[in-house]
Every structure is written in structure tokens, then in C-alpha cells.
């Protein structure tokens, strides 16, 4: 399965990180433990392994998977380092879950339905434990018509947005909601981050509406929130992972867990993928799951016949998983745009460039009246290259 000349994920440390990036259910536990033992027998580089655990944000999952595998003996310093990372992850998850409960309660009081995305509640749903999945921030979705009211109650709780949409002109606001899909917030008292979503970049409006219509009303810590159906959750995680080229192993682990529990209807997933223009990305994702976790995914040979586009996407996904955390060179900066062109819904070149050139910050850098709004088009080309040059 692993060919070091073709696969950048072939070192023993990387194979151990992959094997411990999820907790397999009982039906797949023996296979997971066998994969762990095989990787350990090949003498992994422990510094590389700990780096990968941090890079892919899987410390608590890796620790739990190794702890429950009989006969595993870790070097003392590795055991201590991994255990400390796991405890920090669980502590941070507890802090974020308390903040999440506070936000959900405020949404209940304001009469605004909220749908948590990923984060502590996904960890609870997948593993029955809030602290096994490491998260960087809180992600919530509201309906488009509730965005302004949600911003108000978040401000009352001490969350400050990274962009003031209230200051936009009507024309700027129309473009903002066409191209932007979330607002970022930071809580000044804790430094915690939150993203408020209303749409997904790769999702059709009909799919967003259908998810809300089918949503389940759930209770947690005396609060009510909207949860996705298992099918919608699988589709959302697949879409999110495809958008980011499966940059982190914790995302592939999420989907592997859902598949192993029999909660993914791949036929329906492919229907959604066709509607969103993501069919080749979903087929490449299936191949990635088979490769990483040796999962048996029922194949329709006509649908899953390996195409050049899917093979290229699979190679890009491997490269993203193996890539370092940060990017600096111009070639690395432009690679995500190439991936999005390859993986995303088919668009005209002009539509793709308009989306990539758009930046809401341009409205603050140079406020233009509606009369001169057309000037943003040529100016954005200059600001696009300026931003990439400054980042590099």
C-alpha cells in the first residue's frame, strides 16, 4: 500500500500518526491496532511523530489509540510528552465547551437557531468525549437572515468581529455576502476565536437550506441547538475536507469513523457532489480513505474508474497532508489556488479570478462610492499580488 517513491506519507512515523488519527469502532479496532503495531515495528522517528501529532492536531486521539492497544511500549519521554499534550487538549476542549454553551444560550434567548460545526460537540458525537478532537476555535452556523442579530448578541457577550459589516454600503454588502461565507470573532477576555458561518464555499444555496430543514433539535447543557442529520454531517465534513485538501489527519479520521460506523450513504454523497460540482473530489476522497485506513468502500466501477483528474487530486491531497504547517515561498502560496481550480466546482476562468481577487479588506483600504465601484476590479489585481508578496 505504501510506496515511498510515490507516497509522501510512507515513513513509519507518518504511518503511526495516520493509524492513531482516529479511534476505530469495535468493528475496525483489530485492524487499527494491527496498523499501529506494524508502524511501531518499523522503529518510527519519535521526534517526527510528535511533530506530526502537533501538526495534525491529534494528541488526544493518538494517546487514546496507543493506550488501548495491548502490548504497546513507548519510550518514557514520548509517553510523557504525548500524555501532556493530550491533557492540554482536553483542558482546552473544556474551556471551549463552556464558551459554546454560553453562546448557544444567548442564541436561545435571542430566538436565533444556531448549528455548531465540528468542535467539541463533534468530538462528543463521534467518540462520546468532548476532549478527544482538538479544535482551534468555535465554529457555528446561522441562517443568512440572522447574521446581523447574531453579531449583536455575540458583541454583548464580548466577542468582537474581525470585520464591521455594518459599515458597508449596500453594493459592498451584496458582494460581501456573495463571496464571503463567515465572520471571525475574538473574545477579548479569553483570546478565544469563533467563526460565524452562513454558507459554505462549495455548497449550493439549496443544499444549505435543505440542511436547516432536515436539522435535528438537540439539547446540551440546558441549551437547544440545531444538529445535522448523520447524512448531512458526513456530507459537510467531506465538503470541508475537500475544500482544504484534507490538510489535517484529524479530518480524515472524522470521516473514517463515520464510515466505519456505517453512517455514510456514499450514493447520496455522490448525488450531493454532482449537484455542487464536487464529484471528482469526493471520488478522490474515497480513494484517500481506502489508502490511509484500508477501509472497504463499496465501489461502483463505472463511477469510481480512476480518471486522470481524480489521480491528480489524490496526489494533491497527499501533498497537502505531508506539507508543513506554514507556507512561505511563492510556489507554496499559489498552490492552494491551483488546487481549488482543480477540485472545486467548474467555473469560467473569469468567475474563478473574480472570486480569488475579491477581498473584503479592500473596502476598508479604499472606500469607493457606488459610482466608482467598478474600480475595485483592476485595483484588486494589484492588491492580490501585493498581499502575496508581503506574505512571502
N, C-alpha and C positions, 0 to 999 in steps of 0.2 A: 504493500500500500504506500509506503514512504520511499520515494526516490530522491536522494539528496541532490541530484543534478537538476531535477525539475521542480522540487518542492522546497520552499524556504523554511518549512516548519518541521524539518526532519531530525533535528538534534534531539538527544534523549531528554534534555531539559524542556524543550518545547513540547515533546510528546507527553511528558509528565504534566505540564501545565494544561494541555488540552484535555487529558484524561481526568484532571481534577477540577475542570472549569464548570462542573455541574455535579449534582447528586442524582444518580440514576435511581429510578424507582426499582422495586424488588424484581420486576421482570427483566431488568437490564443490569442489575447490580453485579452479577458474576462477571459479565463481560467488561464492565468498568474496572472492577478490581483486577482482572487479568491484564488489562491495558496498563494499569498503574504498576503492576509487578514487572511487566516486560520493560517499561521505561526505566524502572529502578535498577533492573539487572544490567542495563547498559551504562551504568555509572554516570548519571547526569551531572553537569556542572552546577553546583548548588547556588553560586552567585548569579548565574544566568537564570536559574529557576526563580529565585527570589525577585530578580528584576522583572521577569515576565509576570509574576503574580501581582506586582505593583502596577505594571504597565496595563494589564488587562483587568485590574480591579477584581481579583478573585481570591483574596486572602482567606476569608471565612469559608468559602466553598472548598478551597484546596485543603485547608486544615481539617474540615469535617470529612472530606473524602478520604484523606490519608488516615485519619483517626479510626475510621470504621473498617479499614482494610486490614484483615488479620495478618500478622507477621511482618508488618512494615516497621523497619528500624531506621529512624532519621538521625543524622549527626546532631549532637546536643545543641550546637549553635544554630542549626537550621530549625530544629524543633522550637527553640526559644523564640527565634525571630518570627517564625510563622504564627506561633501562638499569640505573640504580642500584636501582630498585625490583625489577626482575627478578632481579638478583644477590642481593638480600636474601631474596627469596622462595626461591631455590634453596638458599641457605645454611641458612635455617630448615627447609626440607624435609629437608636432610641431617641436621640435628640431630634432628629428629623421627623420621626413619627409623632412626637409631641407637637411640633410646629404644624405638621399636616393636620392633626386633629383640630388645632386651633383655627386653621384656615377653613376647614370643612364646616366647623361650627358657625363661623362667621358667614359662610355661604348659605347655610341653612337659615340663619336669621334674616339674611337679605333676600331669601327666596330665589337664589341663583343655583341651579344644578351644576355640580362640578364632577368631573370624571378624572380620578388620579391615573396617571400614566407611569408605568414602571415603578421604581422606587420601593419603599418599604412594603406597600400593600401587594406588589407583585411578588416580592420575596415571601410574604405570608401566604399568598395563593399557591405558589409553586411548591414551597417547602414547609409551610406551616410554621415559619420562623421569620420574624421581621428583619433579623440581622444577618442573614446568610448572603444576600446580594448587597454588594457595596454600591452606593449611589453618590453622585457628586452634588446633586441638587434635588429639588422637588419639581415634578412636572405635573401640571393639571391642565385639563381642557374644559373650556366653557363654550357655550353657543356664541356665534358671531354677534348676535344682537345683545348679548350680556357682557361684552368686553368692557365697556365703559363703566358699568355698575360694578363689575368685579374689580376693576382698577381702584375704584373709590373705597371699597371695603378693605382691600389689601393695603391701601395707604393708611387707613385708620389703624391697621394692625402693625404699622411701622415698616411695611415693605415699600421700597422706592423703585420706580421703574427706570430702566436704562434709556428710555426714550419717551418724550412727552407727546403723545398722540393728540392731546387736546390742543396743542399749538399749531397743528397742521391746517392748511387751507383745505376746502372741500376737494379740490383736484388732487392735492398731495395725499389726502386721506384715502381717496379712491385707489390711487396707485399703491399706497401702503397696504391696504387690505387685499389687493390683488397679488402682490409679490411677497409680503411678509406673512408668516404663519404663527409667530409667537412674540411675546414681550418678555424680557428678562427683568427680574426684580432682585434686590438685595435688601436684607433686613439689617439695618444699621446696628442694632443692639447685639446681634449674634454673628453677623457676617455671612449668614446662610443665604443660599441662592435659590431662586424659584423661577420657573418658566411657565407662563400662562399661554396655552395654545388654543387656537380656534379652528385649525385646519392642518392638514399635512401636505407637504410639498408634492408628494406623489399620489395624492388621493383625489378622486373626483368629488365634487360637491354632493352628488347623490350618495356616495359611499359614507361621507361624513354624516349626512342626515340619517341614513339607514342605521348607523351605529348608535345614534342617540335614540332613535325609535325603538330599537331592539334592546337598549340598555337595561340592566337589572338594577333595581333599587336595593342597596345593601346598607347594613348597619355596622358601625365600628366605633367603639369608644363613645357611645351616646350621640353619634353623628350619623347623618344619612348622606350617601354619595351614590353616584351612578357608576356601575361597573359594566365592562364589556362582557358579552357572551363569550364562551370559550372559542368559538369560531372567529369572532371579531378580534379577540385578543391575539390569536395566532396570526391573523392577517396583519394586524397593526405591528406586531413585533417583527414579522417578516418584512413589511414595508420599511420600518425604521432601520432594520439591519441592512437592507438593500441600499437604502439612501446613503448610509455611511460605510458601505463596502465591508460590512461585518468587521469593523475596525477593532472591536474588543471581543475576546473569547467569552465574556460573561453573556453577551447577546446570543451567540451561537448556543451556549449552554441552556439559555432560557428556552429556545426553540426545540433543542434536543429533548429537554424534559417534557415539554408539551407533547411532542411526537411520541415519545416512549410511553406516555400515559394514554395514548390513543385519543388525544383531544384535538388533533388537526385533521380536518377534512381537506386533503390536498386537491381534490377535484373542485371544490368550491373556491379554494385559494387560487387555483389557476383561472377560474372564471373572473374573480376579482382582479387578478393580474392582467388578464386580457382587457378588461374594462379600463384599467388605469395605465395600460401600455407597459406593464412590467413583466410580461410573460417570460422573457428570456432571463430576467434577473431572478425570478422565482425558480426556474429550472436550474440555474446555476447554483442557487441556494440549496436545492435538494442534493445536488452533486457534492456541495461542500459538506453538508451534514453526513452524507454517506462516507465521505473521505475522512472527516475528523473523528467521527464517533462510531463508524462502522454500523450505522443504522440501516435497517431494511425499510426502504421507502418504496411502496408499490409503484411500478413504472408502467405508463402507457408508452410502449416502444415508439409509437409514431410521434407522441408529444415530446418524449424525452430523448429522441435521437440527437446525439451530440452534434451541435452545429458550431460553426466557427465563432459566431458571436458569443455563445454560451461558454465555449472553451476560453475565449479571451476574457470574459467576465470572471470566470473561475480563477484565472491566473491573476487578475487584478485584485480579487478578494484575498487570495493567498498573500499577495504583496502587501495589502493593507494590514492584514493581521500581523505580518512579520515586521512592519515598519516601526521605527522608533516613535516615541510619544510626540515629539515636536518635529516641526519641519522648518527648514531654513533656506535651502537653495532654490533658485527659480524653477528648476525642473520639478522639484517636490511641490512647490506652490501651485503649479499649473496642472499637476497630475489629477487632483480631485475634479477639476473641470472636465478633463478628458473622460474620467470615469462616469461623471454624471451624463455626459453626452452619450456614452456607450450604454449605460444601464437604464437611464430614465426614459420616460415616455417620448415617443418620436415627435419631434418638433421641427419647424423650419429653422434654418440657421439663424435667421433674423430674430425669431421669437426666442431662441436659446440665448443669443447675445443680449437681447433686451433684459432678459431675466438675470443674466450674470453681471451685467453692467449696473443694474439697479442697486442702490444703497440708500437706505433711509437717511443716513448721516449727511448725505448731500443736501438735504433740505435745511439742515442746520448750518452747514458750511456756507451755503449760498441760497438764502431765501429768495425765491423768484415769484412774482405775481403770476396770475393765470395768463396774462398777456404774453409773458416771456417764458412760459413753461416749457416750450419746445427746446429751449437752450440746454435743458438738462441732458438731452440725448448726446450732443457732442462733448459736453463737459464730463459726462460720466465715463467716457472712454479715457480721458486724461486722468480722472481720479482713480479709475481701476488700476492703471499701470503705476500710478503714484503710490497707492496703498500696497501693492505687491512689492514694489521697490523698497518702500520703507520697512515692510515686514522682513524682507530678505536681508 
